[in-house]
Amino acid sequence: MELLVFAGSARSSALMALQQARAGDFNASAAQMAESKRAVTQAHQIQTRLIGLDEGSGKLAINLITVHAQDHLMNAMVIQDLADDMIELYRRQAQAEARG
């Protein structure tokens, strides 16, 4: 469950960072992205422990929650990558508009 919680938090923080960048608040956006990355790190640590416990031999039972958590983590990581690029585009747009 912790994996699911951290992955969901990472996703939410990355999406909030995008909203803040769209609004022009790049400091708040950076803080949200940092929080998103911390949450992914925590989720990834849990995932690594689970992989270590399983040792690739099926020692851990795979259930719908585990699959769902893995899906959330993957999506959070993809959203982070895209958010980083989109935030940079928002930043460039704001700079161009400020130059006139």
N, CA, C and O atoms as a GROMACS GRO file, in nm:
protein
  400
    1MET      N    1   0.082  -0.121   0.000
    1MET     CA    2   0.000   0.000   0.000
    1MET      C    3   0.086   0.126   0.000
    1MET      O    4   0.050   0.227  -0.062
    2GLU      N    5   0.201   0.122   0.069
    2GLU     CA    6   0.288   0.240   0.071
    2GLU      C    7   0.336   0.276  -0.068
    2GLU      O    8   0.344   0.394  -0.103
    3LEU      N    9   0.366   0.176  -0.147
    3LEU     CA   10   0.409   0.199  -0.285
    3LEU      C   11   0.301   0.275  -0.360
    3LEU      O   12   0.330   0.370  -0.433
    4LEU      N   13   0.178   0.235  -0.344
    4LEU     CA   14   0.066   0.300  -0.410
    4LEU      C   15   0.049   0.444  -0.362
    4LEU      O   16   0.026   0.535  -0.442
    5VAL      N   17   0.062   0.465  -0.232
    5VAL     CA   18   0.046   0.599  -0.175
    5VAL      C   19   0.154   0.694  -0.225
    5VAL      O   20   0.124   0.805  -0.268
    6PHE      N   21   0.280   0.650  -0.220
    6PHE     CA   22   0.389   0.736  -0.265
    6PHE      C   23   0.381   0.763  -0.415
    6PHE      O   24   0.406   0.876  -0.459
    7ALA      N   25   0.347   0.662  -0.493
    7ALA     CA   26   0.334   0.681  -0.638
    7ALA      C   27   0.221   0.779  -0.670
    7ALA      O   28   0.236   0.866  -0.756
    8GLY      N   29   0.109   0.764  -0.602
    8GLY     CA   30  -0.003   0.856  -0.623
    8GLY      C   31   0.031   0.998  -0.583
    8GLY      O   32  -0.008   1.094  -0.651
    9SER      N   33   0.104   1.013  -0.475
    9SER     CA   34   0.148   1.145  -0.430
    9SER      C   35   0.242   1.208  -0.531
    9SER      O   36   0.233   1.327  -0.560
   10ALA      N   37   0.332   1.128  -0.585
   10ALA     CA   38   0.426   1.178  -0.686
   10ALA      C   39   0.352   1.228  -0.809
   10ALA      O   40   0.383   1.334  -0.863
   11ARG      N   41   0.255   1.152  -0.853
   11ARG     CA   42   0.175   1.190  -0.970
   11ARG      C   43   0.101   1.321  -0.943
   11ARG      O   44   0.104   1.412  -1.026
   12SER      N   45   0.035   1.329  -0.830
   12SER     CA   46  -0.041   1.450  -0.795
   12SER      C   47   0.049   1.572  -0.787
   12SER      O   48   0.012   1.680  -0.835
   13SER      N   49   0.165   1.557  -0.727
   13SER     CA   50   0.257   1.671  -0.713
   13SER      C   51   0.308   1.717  -0.849
   13SER      O   52   0.321   1.837  -0.872
   14ALA      N   53   0.337   1.624  -0.938
   14ALA     CA   54   0.384   1.661  -1.072
   14ALA      C   55   0.274   1.735  -1.150
   14ALA      O   56   0.302   1.833  -1.219
   15LEU      N   57   0.152   1.688  -1.138
   15LEU     CA   58   0.041   1.757  -1.206
   15LEU      C   59   0.016   1.895  -1.146
   15LEU      O   60  -0.018   1.989  -1.219
   16MET      N   61   0.032   1.909  -1.014
   16MET     CA   62   0.019   2.040  -0.951
   16MET      C   63   0.130   2.133  -0.998
   16MET      O   64   0.107   2.252  -1.020
   17ALA      N   65   0.250   2.079  -1.014
   17ALA     CA   66   0.362   2.159  -1.064
   17ALA      C   67   0.331   2.215  -1.202
   17ALA      O   68   0.364   2.329  -1.232
   18LEU      N   69   0.268   2.134  -1.286
   18LEU     CA   70   0.229   2.181  -1.419
   18LEU      C   71   0.128   2.296  -1.411
   18LEU      O   72   0.140   2.395  -1.482
   19GLN      N   73   0.030   2.281  -1.324
   19GLN     CA   74  -0.070   2.387  -1.307
   19GLN      C   75  -0.005   2.516  -1.260
   19GLN      O   76  -0.039   2.624  -1.307
   20GLN      N   77   0.088   2.504  -1.167
   20GLN     CA   78   0.154   2.624  -1.115
   20GLN      C   79   0.241   2.690  -1.222
   20GLN      O   80   0.247   2.812  -1.230
   21ALA      N   81   0.309   2.609  -1.302
   21ALA     CA   82   0.391   2.665  -1.409
   21ALA      C   83   0.302   2.735  -1.512
   21ALA      O   84   0.337   2.842  -1.562
   22ARG      N   85   0.190   2.674  -1.543
   22ARG     CA   86   0.096   2.734  -1.638
   22ARG      C   87   0.050   2.871  -1.588
   22ARG      O   88   0.027   2.962  -1.667
   23ALA      N   89   0.037   2.883  -1.456
   23ALA     CA   90  -0.005   3.010  -1.394
   23ALA      C   91   0.112   3.107  -1.378
   23ALA      O   92   0.093   3.221  -1.337
   24GLY      N   93   0.233   3.062  -1.411
   24GLY     CA   94   0.350   3.150  -1.402
   24GLY      C   95   0.422   3.147  -1.269
   24GLY      O   96   0.515   3.226  -1.249
   25ASP      N   97   0.383   3.059  -1.178
   25ASP     CA   98   0.448   3.050  -1.047
   25ASP      C   99   0.554   2.940  -1.051
   25ASP      O  100   0.529   2.827  -1.010
   26PHE      N  101   0.671   2.976  -1.101
   26PHE     CA  102   0.775   2.877  -1.124
   26PHE      C  103   0.845   2.833  -0.995
   26PHE      O  104   0.900   2.723  -0.989
   27ASN      N  105   0.844   2.917  -0.893
   27ASN     CA  106   0.901   2.875  -0.764
   27ASN      C  107   0.815   2.766  -0.701
   27ASN      O  108   0.866   2.665  -0.654
   28ALA      N  109   0.684   2.786  -0.701
   28ALA     CA  110   0.593   2.686  -0.646
   28ALA      C  111   0.598   2.558  -0.731
   28ALA      O  112   0.590   2.447  -0.679
   29SER      N  113   0.610   2.577  -0.862
   29SER     CA  114   0.619   2.462  -0.951
   29SER      C  115   0.743   2.379  -0.920
   29SER      O  116   0.735   2.256  -0.916
   30ALA      N  117   0.855   2.444  -0.900
   30ALA     CA  118   0.980   2.373  -0.868
   30ALA      C  119   0.967   2.299  -0.735
   30ALA      O  120   1.015   2.186  -0.721
   31ALA      N  121   0.901   2.361  -0.638
   31ALA     CA  122   0.883   2.295  -0.508
   31ALA      C  123   0.795   2.171  -0.522
   31ALA      O  124   0.822   2.068  -0.460
   32GLN      N  125   0.690   2.180  -0.603
   32GLN     CA  126   0.604   2.064  -0.625
   32GLN      C  127   0.676   1.952  -0.700
   32GLN      O  128   0.656   1.834  -0.670
   33MET      N  129   0.760   1.989  -0.796
   33MET     CA  130   0.837   1.886  -0.867
   33MET      C  131   0.937   1.820  -0.774
   33MET      O  132   0.959   1.699  -0.782
   34ALA      N  133   0.997   1.897  -0.686
   34ALA     CA  134   1.090   1.838  -0.588
   34ALA      C  135   1.016   1.740  -0.499
   34ALA      O  136   1.068   1.633  -0.467
   35GLU      N  137   0.895   1.776  -0.457
   35GLU     CA  138   0.815   1.685  -0.374
   35GLU      C  139   0.778   1.559  -0.452
   35GLU      O  140   0.781   1.449  -0.398
   36SER      N  141   0.743   1.577  -0.578
   36SER     CA  142   0.711   1.463  -0.663
   36SER      C  143   0.830   1.368  -0.673
   36SER      O  144   0.814   1.246  -0.666
   37LYS      N  145   0.947   1.424  -0.691
   37LYS     CA  146   1.067   1.341  -0.705
   37LYS      C  147   1.102   1.270  -0.575
   37LYS      O  148   1.151   1.157  -0.576
   38ARG      N  149   1.079   1.337  -0.461
   38ARG     CA  150   1.100   1.270  -0.331
   38ARG      C  151   1.006   1.151  -0.316
   38ARG      O  152   1.046   1.044  -0.269
   39ALA      N  153   0.880   1.170  -0.355
   39ALA     CA  154   0.782   1.062  -0.343
   39ALA      C  155   0.817   0.945  -0.435
   39ALA      O  156   0.802   0.830  -0.395
   40VAL      N  157   0.864   0.974  -0.556
   40VAL     CA  158   0.905   0.866  -0.646
   40VAL      C  159   1.024   0.792  -0.588
   40VAL      O  160   1.032   0.669  -0.597
   41THR      N  161   1.117   0.865  -0.528
   41THR     CA  162   1.232   0.800  -0.466
   41THR      C  163   1.187   0.704  -0.356
   41THR      O  164   1.237   0.592  -0.347
   42GLN      N  165   1.093   0.748  -0.274
   42GLN     CA  166   1.042   0.662  -0.167
   42GLN      C  167   0.971   0.539  -0.226
   42GLN      O  168   0.990   0.427  -0.179
   43ALA      N  169   0.890   0.561  -0.329
   43ALA     CA  170   0.820   0.450  -0.393
   43ALA      C  171   0.920   0.354  -0.456
   43ALA      O  172   0.904   0.232  -0.448
   44HIS      N  173   1.022   0.409  -0.518
   44HIS     CA  174   1.122   0.324  -0.584
   44HIS      C  175   1.199   0.241  -0.481
   44HIS      O  176   1.234   0.126  -0.508
   45GLN      N  177   1.226   0.298  -0.364
   45GLN     CA  178   1.293   0.221  -0.258
   45GLN      C  179   1.207   0.103  -0.214
   45GLN      O  180   1.259  -0.007  -0.192
   46ILE      N  181   1.077   0.125  -0.202
   46ILE     CA  182   0.986   0.016  -0.165
   46ILE      C  183   0.985  -0.089  -0.276
   46ILE      O  184   0.991  -0.209  -0.249
   47GLN      N  185   0.976  -0.044  -0.399
   47GLN     CA  186   0.976  -0.136  -0.513
   47GLN      C  187   1.104  -0.220  -0.514
   47GLN      O  188   1.099  -0.341  -0.538
   48THR      N  189   1.217  -0.158  -0.488
   48THR     CA  190   1.344  -0.229  -0.487
   48THR      C  191   1.348  -0.335  -0.377
   48THR      O  192   1.397  -0.445  -0.397
   49ARG      N  193   1.294  -0.300  -0.259
   49ARG     CA  194   1.286  -0.399  -0.150
   49ARG      C  195   1.199  -0.518  -0.190
   49ARG      O  196   1.235  -0.633  -0.164
   50LEU      N  197   1.086  -0.490  -0.254
   50LEU     CA  198   0.997  -0.598  -0.298
   50LEU      C  199   1.065  -0.688  -0.401
   50LEU      O  200   1.053  -0.810  -0.396
   51ILE      N  201   1.136  -0.627  -0.493
   51ILE     CA  202   1.207  -0.705  -0.593
   51ILE      C  203   1.313  -0.792  -0.526
   51ILE      O  204   1.332  -0.908  -0.562
   52GLY      N  205   1.383  -0.734  -0.429
   52GLY     CA  206   1.484  -0.810  -0.356
   52GLY      C  207   1.425  -0.927  -0.279
   52GLY      O  208   1.484  -1.035  -0.273
   53LEU      N  209   1.308  -0.906  -0.219
   53LEU     CA  210   1.242  -1.014  -0.145
   53LEU      C  211   1.198  -1.126  -0.240
   53LEU      O  212   1.203  -1.244  -0.205
   54ASP      N  213   1.155  -1.087  -0.358
   54ASP     CA  214   1.106  -1.186  -0.454
   54ASP      C  215   1.220  -1.261  -0.523
   54ASP      O  216   1.207  -1.378  -0.557
   55GLU      N  217   1.331  -1.194  -0.543
   55GLU     CA  218   1.449  -1.251  -0.608
   55GLU      C  219   1.418  -1.309  -0.746
   55GLU      O  220   1.487  -1.399  -0.793
   56GLY      N  221   1.315  -1.257  -0.809
   56GLY     CA  222   1.280  -1.303  -0.943
   56GLY      C  223   1.230  -1.445  -0.950
   56GLY      O  224   1.224  -1.505  -1.058
   57SER      N  225   1.193  -1.500  -0.836
   57SER     CA  226   1.153  -1.641  -0.835
   57SER      C  227   1.008  -1.663  -0.794
   57SER      O  228   0.968  -1.777  -0.768
   58GLY      N  229   0.930  -1.556  -0.787
   58GLY     CA  230   0.789  -1.572  -0.754
   58GLY      C  231   0.762  -1.596  -0.607
   58GLY      O  232   0.659  -1.654  -0.572
   59LYS      N  233   0.852  -1.551  -0.519
   59LYS     CA  234   0.831  -1.570  -0.376
   59LYS      C  235   0.717  -1.485  -0.322
   59LYS      O  236   0.651  -1.522  -0.225
   60LEU      N  237   0.695  -1.370  -0.385
   60LEU     CA  238   0.587  -1.281  -0.341
   60LEU      C  239   0.465  -1.303  -0.428
   60LEU      O  240   0.474  -1.316  -0.550
   61ALA      N  241   0.352  -1.307  -0.364
   61ALA     CA  242   0.226  -1.320  -0.438
   61ALA      C  243   0.198  -1.190  -0.512
   61ALA      O  244   0.210  -1.081  -0.454
   62ILE      N  245   0.161  -1.201  -0.636
   62ILE     CA  246   0.123  -1.084  -0.715
   62ILE      C  247  -0.028  -1.072  -0.710
   62ILE      O  248  -0.101  -1.166  -0.743
   63ASN      N  249  -0.075  -0.954  -0.668
   63ASN     CA  250  -0.218  -0.930  -0.661
   63ASN      C  251  -0.252  -0.801  -0.734
   63ASN      O  252  -0.163  -0.731  -0.781
   64LEU      N  253  -0.378  -0.771  -0.741
   64LEU     CA  254  -0.422  -0.653  -0.815
   64LEU      C  255  -0.367  -0.525  -0.756
   64LEU      O  256  -0.334  -0.432  -0.830
   65ILE      N  257  -0.355  -0.517  -0.624
   65ILE     CA  258  -0.300  -0.397  -0.561
   65ILE      C  259  -0.155  -0.376  -0.601
   65ILE      O  260  -0.115  -0.263  -0.630
   66THR      N  261  -0.077  -0.483  -0.605
   66THR     CA  262   0.063  -0.472  -0.645
   66THR      C  263   0.074  -0.424  -0.789
   66THR      O  264   0.154  -0.335  -0.820
   67VAL      N  265  -0.005  -0.480  -0.877
   67VAL     CA  266  -0.003  -0.439  -1.017
   67VAL      C  267  -0.047  -0.294  -1.029
   67VAL      O  268   0.013  -0.217  -1.104
   68HIS      N  269  -0.150  -0.257  -0.957
   68HIS     CA  270  -0.201  -0.120  -0.959
   68HIS      C  271  -0.095  -0.023  -0.909
   68HIS      O  272  -0.076   0.084  -0.967
   69ALA      N  273  -0.026  -0.058  -0.803
   69ALA     CA  274   0.080   0.027  -0.748
   69ALA      C  275   0.193   0.044  -0.848
   69ALA      O  276   0.245   0.154  -0.866
   70GLN      N  277   0.233  -0.065  -0.914
   70GLN     CA  278   0.338  -0.058  -1.015
   70GLN      C  279   0.294   0.033  -1.130
   70GLN      O  280   0.375   0.111  -1.182
   71ASP      N  281   0.169   0.024  -1.169
   71ASP     CA  282   0.116   0.108  -1.276
   71ASP      C  283   0.121   0.255  -1.236
   71ASP      O  284   0.159   0.341  -1.316
   72HIS      N  285   0.082   0.284  -1.112
   72HIS     CA  286   0.087   0.422  -1.063
   72HIS      C  287   0.230   0.475  -1.063
   72HIS      O  288   0.254   0.589  -1.101
   73LEU      N  289   0.324   0.392  -1.020
   73LEU     CA  290   0.464   0.437  -1.016
   73LEU      C  291   0.514   0.466  -1.157
   73LEU      O  292   0.576   0.570  -1.180
   74MET      N  293   0.488   0.378  -1.250
   74MET     CA  294   0.531   0.400  -1.388
   74MET      C  295   0.470   0.528  -1.444
   74MET      O  296   0.540   0.609  -1.506
   75ASN      N  297   0.340   0.547  -1.421
   75ASN     CA  298   0.274   0.668  -1.470
   75ASN      C  299   0.330   0.793  -1.406
   75ASN      O  300   0.348   0.894  -1.473
   76ALA      N  301   0.358   0.788  -1.277
   76ALA     CA  302   0.415   0.904  -1.208
   76ALA      C  303   0.550   0.941  -1.269
   76ALA      O  304   0.579   1.059  -1.287
   77MET      N  305   0.630   0.842  -1.299
   77MET     CA  306   0.762   0.869  -1.356
   77MET      C  307   0.751   0.928  -1.497
   77MET      O  308   0.827   1.018  -1.533
   78VAL      N  309   0.658   0.878  -1.576
   78VAL     CA  310   0.637   0.933  -1.711
   78VAL      C  311   0.585   1.077  -1.700
   78VAL      O  312   0.631   1.165  -1.773
   79ILE      N  313   0.490   1.099  -1.611
   79ILE     CA  314   0.436   1.234  -1.593
   79ILE      C  315   0.545   1.330  -1.549
   79ILE      O  316   0.549   1.445  -1.594
   80GLN      N  317   0.634   1.286  -1.462
   80GLN     CA  318   0.746   1.372  -1.420
   80GLN      C  319   0.831   1.412  -1.539
   80GLN      O  320   0.864   1.530  -1.555
   81ASP      N  321   0.866   1.317  -1.623
   81ASP     CA  322   0.948   1.348  -1.740
   81ASP      C  323   0.881   1.450  -1.830
   81ASP      O  324   0.943   1.546  -1.875
   82LEU      N  325   0.754   1.428  -1.858
   82LEU     CA  326   0.680   1.521  -1.943
   82LEU      C  327   0.661   1.656  -1.875
   82LEU      O  328   0.670   1.760  -1.940
   83ALA      N  329   0.634   1.655  -1.745
   83ALA     CA  330   0.615   1.780  -1.671
   83ALA      C  331   0.742   1.864  -1.673
   83ALA      O  332   0.735   1.986  -1.691
   84ASP      N  333   0.857   1.802  -1.655
   84ASP     CA  334   0.983   1.877  -1.662
   84ASP      C  335   0.995   1.952  -1.794
   84ASP      O  336   1.030   2.070  -1.795
   85ASP      N  337   0.966   1.884  -1.904
   85ASP     CA  338   0.975   1.948  -2.035
   85ASP      C  339   0.870   2.056  -2.054
   85ASP      O  340   0.899   2.164  -2.106
   86MET      N  341   0.748   2.029  -2.010
   86MET     CA  342   0.641   2.128  -2.026
   86MET      C  343   0.665   2.251  -1.939
   86MET      O  344   0.637   2.364  -1.982
   87ILE      N  345   0.716   2.231  -1.819
   87ILE     CA  346   0.746   2.345  -1.731
   87ILE      C  347   0.853   2.433  -1.796
   87ILE      O  348   0.845   2.556  -1.791
   88GLU      N  349   0.952   2.371  -1.857
   88GLU     CA  350   1.055   2.447  -1.928
   88GLU      C  351   0.994   2.527  -2.043
   88GLU      O  352   1.032   2.641  -2.067
   89LEU      N  353   0.900   2.467  -2.114
   89LEU     CA  354   0.832   2.540  -2.221
   89LEU      C  355   0.753   2.659  -2.167
   89LEU      O  356   0.756   2.767  -2.225
   90TYR      N  357   0.681   2.638  -2.056
   90TYR     CA  358   0.608   2.750  -1.993
   90TYR      C  359   0.705   2.860  -1.951
   90TYR      O  360   0.676   2.978  -1.967
   91ARG      N  361   0.820   2.820  -1.898
   91ARG     CA  362   0.921   2.918  -1.854
   91ARG      C  363   0.971   2.999  -1.974
   91ARG      O  364   0.981   3.122  -1.967
   92ARG      N  365   1.002   2.931  -2.082
   92ARG     CA  366   1.049   3.001  -2.202
   92ARG      C  367   0.943   3.095  -2.259
   92ARG      O  368   0.973   3.205  -2.304
   93GLN      N  369   0.819   3.050  -2.256
   93GLN     CA  370   0.710   3.133  -2.306
   93GLN      C  371   0.696   3.258  -2.220
   93GLN      O  372   0.680   3.368  -2.273
   94ALA      N  373   0.704   3.241  -2.089
   94ALA     CA  374   0.693   3.357  -1.998
   94ALA      C  375   0.808   3.454  -2.020
   94ALA      O  376   0.789   3.575  -2.017
   95GLN      N  377   0.927   3.400  -2.043
   95GLN     CA  378   1.042   3.488  -2.068
   95GLN      C  379   1.026   3.564  -2.199
   95GLN      O  380   1.059   3.683  -2.208
   96ALA      N  381   0.976   3.496  -2.300
   96ALA     CA  382   0.955   3.562  -2.430
   96ALA      C  383   0.850   3.670  -2.418
   96ALA      O  384   0.865   3.777  -2.476
   97GLU      N  385   0.743   3.644  -2.344
   97GLU     CA  386   0.639   3.744  -2.325
   97GLU      C  387   0.689   3.862  -2.246
   97GLU      O  388   0.647   3.975  -2.270
   98ALA      N  389   0.778   3.838  -2.150
   98ALA     CA  390   0.834   3.948  -2.068
   98ALA      C  391   0.925   4.038  -2.153
   98ALA      O  392   0.936   4.158  -2.126
   99ARG      N  393   0.990   3.980  -2.254
   99ARG     CA  394   1.078   4.059  -2.342
   99ARG      C  395   0.997   4.142  -2.440
   99ARG      O  396   1.048   4.239  -2.497
  100GLY      N  397   0.873   4.105  -2.458
  100GLY     CA  398   0.786   4.182  -2.542
  100GLY      C  399   0.775   4.130  -2.676
  100GLY      O  400   0.704   4.186  -2.760
   0.00000   0.00000   0.00000
